[in-house]
C-alpha cells in the first residue's frame, strides 16, 4: 500500500504543477473601464467564440482540476482507511 500511496502522491504533484502552468498560460481578463464596457459588449453580442489556444487551455484546466480533486480525495480516503 505504501508504494501505491507514493505513486498517487507523485501523480498528484504532477497534476498540481500542470494545473499551475495551465492557469498561468491563460490570457487575463480585461480590467478597468474599457474592459468593463468593451468586455461586456463582447460577451453579450460578440460573434467570436472561444477557439484555439484559449479553449484548449480552458479544457486542460478543467481536466487538471478534476484530476487533482479526485486524486486528493482518493489519497485521503486511502490513508484514513487502508493505512
N, C-alpha and C positions, 0 to 999 in steps of 0.2 A: 504493500500500500504506500510505502514511503516513496517508491520510485514513481508511482502514478501521481502522487502529490507533487513531486519535483517536476514532472513533465507538465502538469497543469500550471504550475507556477511559472515555468519558462514560457509557455504559450500565453499566459496572462500578461507577462511583461512584454512579449512581442505585440500583443493586441494593444497594450497601453501605449507603446511607442508609436505604433501605426496610427492609432486614434489621434494622438497629439500631432503627428506630422500632417495627417489629412485635414484636421481642423485648421492648422496654421496655413495650409496651402489655399484655403478657400478665400475668395475675394470678400473684402469687408463691405458692410452696408454703408450707404451714403449717410452723412451726418450733416447737421446744420439746416438752415432754412432752404437752400437749394435742394438738398436731398429730401427734405420733407415734402416739398411741393412737387418736384420732379419725380421723386421715387414713388409717391402715392399715385400720381397720374400714370406712371409706367406700370404699376401693379394693376391698377383698375382698367386702364384702356390699352395697355401695351400689347402689341401683336407678337412680340418676340417671346418665345417660351424658353425656359431654361434648357439649353442644349450644350453639347460639347463638354469642356473640362469641368464647368461648374456642376452640371448634372451628374457627371461621373463621380466627382468629389462628394457630392451630397449622398449618392448611393453608397459609396465606400464608407462614409461617416456613419450611416445607419447600420451597415453591416458590422463595422468595428465596435460600435456602441452596444449592439445587441450581443455580439460575441463576448465582449468584455463583461457585460452583466451576467450572462449565462455562466461563464466560467467562474466569476466571482461567487455567485450563489452556490454553484456546484462544489467549489473548493471549501466554502464554509460548511456546507452540509456534510461533505465527506470528512472534514476534520472533526466535526462535532460527533458524528455517529459511528464512524468507522475507525477512528484512531484513539 
